[in-house]
Amino acid sequence: SLAPAWLGFGHSFAMQDESDQAMAAYRTASRLFIGSHVPVLCTAIEYLRTNNVTLAEQVCHQAKIMCPTDPLVLNELGVV
């Protein structure tokens, strides 16, 4: 599967302040990584980076439902 490559693609867009492309890459990764919380969490982080706190919190809670024990999810909830 190419899902990890899509995550990396999203990260590279995020680092270049290309939020729309980053979000599109994370959505593609989410479709390929069915059931994984990682692309969902990356989406939340991108929402937070673009100062959309409400959506960041909602998506972060989705990631927590998918994987309640991931420390990165809990950290991002603390950041929000």
N, C-alpha and C positions, 0 to 999 in steps of 0.2 A: 504494500500500500504506500501511497505517496503522502499520506497524512502528515508525517513528521516534516516533510519538505514544505508543505503548506504552512505549517506553524512557523518554520524558519523564514519563509517568505513574508509572513505577516509581521514577524519581529523586525525584519529588515525594513519594511515599509514604515513601521512604527518609529524606528530610529531616525527615519528621514522625515518625520512629521507628515507622512502620507496616510492619514487616519482612514479615509474611505477605502483605500486599497488594502490597508491592514485588516480592517473589519471584514472585507470581502474574502480575504485569505483565511481568516479565522473561521468564517462561516463555512467555507469549503472544507477546512480541516475538520470542523464539527460534523459535517455530513459524512466524511470519510472515517472518522474516529467515533463511530456510533457508540454512545454510552460513556464516552470519556469526558471527564470534567475539565481537562486541560484546555481545549479550545474555548470552552465557555469561560473559564477563568481568564484567559488571555483577552477575551472580548471585554470582560469586566475591567481589567487593567487598562485597556485602551479607552473605554468610556471615562474612567477616572482621570486618565492622562489628558483627555480633552475637556475636563471639568464638567462632565455630565454625571454628577454625583448620584442623582436619582436612579438612572439606568444602571450605573455601576453597582449600586447596592442591590438592585433587583437581580441582576445577572450573577452577582457574587453569591446571593442566597441560592440561586439555581445550582451553582457549582457546589455549594455546601450540601445541598440535598443529594447531589450525585456522589459526593465523596466527603462525608463529614469528618474524616480523620486527617485530611491533608493539611499540614501546617501552613502551607502557602495560602490556601483558601482562608484559613482562620486569620492569618496575617493581613490579607487584603480586606477582610471584613473589619479588622481593627483600624485599618487606614481610612476606610470609608467613614 
